[in-house]
Amino acid sequence: MSLLSPKTEKLVKRVTIVATVTASYFLLTADYGPQP
């Protein structure tokens, strides 16, 4: 990650966190949520 600028690295970390939370949300709703 040293090749990225601090601004880009911050953006990458934010996107990674959002992607992780989104994936966890979909996994939880798929297991416990109401079926469509």
CYANA upper distance limits for C-alpha pairs under 8 A (distance plus 0.5 A):
  1 MET  CA      9 GLU  CA      7.58
  4 LEU  CA      8 THR  CA      6.43
  4 LEU  CA      9 GLU  CA      6.34
  5 SER  CA      9 GLU  CA      6.57
  6 PRO  CA     10 LYS  CA      6.61
  7 LYS  CA     11 LEU  CA      6.90
  8 THR  CA     12 VAL  CA      6.66
  9 GLU  CA     13 LYS  CA      6.71
 10 LYS  CA     14 ARG  CA      6.75
 11 LEU  CA     15 VAL  CA      6.66
 12 VAL  CA     16 THR  CA      6.58
 13 LYS  CA     17 ILE  CA      6.72
 14 ARG  CA     18 VAL  CA      6.72
 15 VAL  CA     19 ALA  CA      6.53
 16 THR  CA     20 THR  CA      6.63
 17 ILE  CA     21 VAL  CA      6.69
 18 VAL  CA     22 THR  CA      6.52
 19 ALA  CA     23 ALA  CA      6.54
 20 THR  CA     24 SER  CA      6.64
 21 VAL  CA     25 TYR  CA      6.58
 22 THR  CA     26 PHE  CA      6.75
 23 ALA  CA     27 LEU  CA      6.67
 24 SER  CA     28 LEU  CA      6.61
 25 TYR  CA     29 THR  CA      6.61
 26 PHE  CA     30 ALA  CA      6.40
 27 LEU  CA     31 ASP  CA      6.76
 28 LEU  CA     32 TYR  CA      6.40
 28 LEU  CA     33 GLY  CA      7.63
 29 THR  CA     33 GLY  CA      4.74
 29 THR  CA     34 PRO  CA      8.06
 30 ALA  CA     35 GLN  CA      8.40
